[in-house]
Amino acid sequence: MRFWFKFIYAIFLPAQRILAPIRVRGRKNIPTGPAIVCANHTSSLDPILIAYAFGINCRLNFMAKAELFSYPILKGILGALCVFPVSRGEPDISSIRTTMKHLKSGDMVMMFPEGTRVSPEESVEAKTGAVRIAAKTKVPILPIHLTSGRKIFHCTRLVIGSPYMVEAPRDKNYEMLAGKLMDSIFELEPKR
């Protein structure tokens, strides 16, 4: 599967540089081992931009809404690009197992804690899945911030923060940890 990711990456890299250029800061913060990569989510382009920011050789797997996998052709393409489904709004044991399998293999998993695209004017509570899995597997979370309002030919700024570990809270208050995760993401937002 990694072959198809690299193939498509190389084919579309020139178009990405022209149509959706990105300026990346903090690449040195990308860990060499397993991690849960978490970013804010305002555009359908977000996963593509993150993949390009991490580079062709990065072992990054993406969690995406299960609805995308209901189309056979798209399901095949997504599978070849290291994307796996998650059912939103309910505990999805299959996607949790897949995430943990990738992490145990030394790969990184990309998750959007907000669970859906959120415009800059809106605010939603973060889901707790990323912090729960990070605490259980003892892998770091890598926060990322992407500038919002992306348009074709406009440069996106992507900031990669420092990875940090999550401890399981004694009071089981994972909502607080999820809130702190979103704070760590928005603290990376470049100042105008």
N, C-alpha and C positions, 0 to 999 in steps of 0.2 A: 504493500500500500504506500509506503514511503516514496517509492519510485514515482507514482502518479502525482504525489504532492510536489516533488521536486520538478517534475516535467511541466506541470501547469504553472508552477511558480516561475520557472525560467521563461516560459512562453509569454506570460502576461506581465512580466516585470517592466519591459519598456512602456507598455500602455499605462501601467500603474504610475510610473514616474511622470508621465505627461498628464493623464486625466485626474489622478488623485495623489499628487505629490505629498510626501510627509517629511517633517523635520523631527528627528528622534533625538531625545536627550536621555541619558542614563543607561545606555546599552551595557555598560560595565556592571550594572546591578543584576543582570540576568544570571541566575545560578546555573551551574553545570549539571546539577542533579535534579531530582523531582521537585516540583513546586506547583501550587495552585495559583494561576495567573488570574487576577480579577481587575476588571475595568468598568468605568461608567459606560453606558450604552445609549447613544442617541441616534445612531444611523445603521442601516443595513450593511454599510461598508466597514464597520468596526472590525469584524473578524479578519477581513482581508488586509486591512491596514496593519493590524497587530501581527499577522503572519509575515508580512513584508518587513516590518520593523525587527522581528526576531531573526530573520534570515533563512536562507534555503536549507541549512543543515540543522536547524533547531527541531528538537523532538517535541513539537507542540500538538496537542489534540484538543479538539473543540467540542464543547457541549452545546447542542442546539435544540430548539423546540421540536418535539416529536411530529408536529403537523407538517414540517418540511419533508419528512420521510414517507408521506402518504402518496407521493408521486414516484413511480418506479424508476424513471430515468434520473430524477434528482436524487433519489435514495442511493443509487449506484455511484453518482458523482460525489456526493457528500461522503460516502463510505471510503472512496478512494482518496479523499482529501483529509482523512483522519478526523472526521466529524462523527459524533455519535448522538443518539436522541435522548432527550429527557422529557418526561411528561410534567407539564407545569401545573402547579396548584395542588399537587398531591405527592406523597412520598413515593419515589420511584426507585425501588430496590435495584432494578436492573442497571440503571444509569449510575447508581452509587457503586455497585460492584465493578462496572466498567471503569469508572474514575479511579477506584482503588487499584485495579489491575494495572492501569497505565502508570500510576505513581510508583507502584512496587517494581515496575520494569525500568524505572529511572526517567520516565517521560514527564513532561509538564502537561497540565490540563487547564484550558482556558474556560472560565466561567464568568457570566455577568451577574453579579449578586442582586441587581435590581430585578432580574427575571424577565425583563422586557425592555423595549426601547422607551426612553423617558426624555421628554424635551427639557431644555434648560429651565423653563418656567415651572416645571412640575417637580414634585418630590414624592418618592415612594419609599416605603420601608424595605430595607434589604432583606433578602431571604437568608436563612441561616445555614444553608447547605455547605457553602464554601468553608465557613469557620468550623463547622462540625467535622467535616472530613479532614481538614488540616489538623485539628486537635487530635483526632483518632489516629491518623497516619503519621503524625509528627513530621510533617513536611512544611516548609515555609509558604507563606502567602506573598505573592509579588504584586503590589498595587500598581496600576497604570491609569493615567488620565489622558483622555483624548479631547481636543477642543471640539466644541459643538458647532452645529450649523454648517456642516461640511457641504460644499458645492463643488461641482465639476471644475477642474482647473485651479481650484483654490487649495493652498497648502494647509495641511492639518498638522498641528503640533501634538506630538505624543511624548509623554514624560513617563519614564519607568522609574519607580521609586525603589527604595531598599527593601529586600525581603525581610520578613519578620515571622517569628514563631507564635503560635496560638496555644494557650493552655486551656484545657477544658475547665470551665468555671464550676466551682463547688456548688453554687446555687442553681446551676443549669441555665443560667441566663445567657443563652446564645444570641438572643436579640440584641443585647448590649454589645456583644462582640461584633455582630454584623453591622451595627451602627458605627462602631469604631473603624471597621474596615472601610465603610463608605467615607468616613472622615479622612482616613489616610489617603484615599483616592483623590478626594476633592482638594486636599492640601497641596497636591502636586500641580494643580491648575496654574498655568503660567500667568503671572501678573501682567496686565496690559501696560 
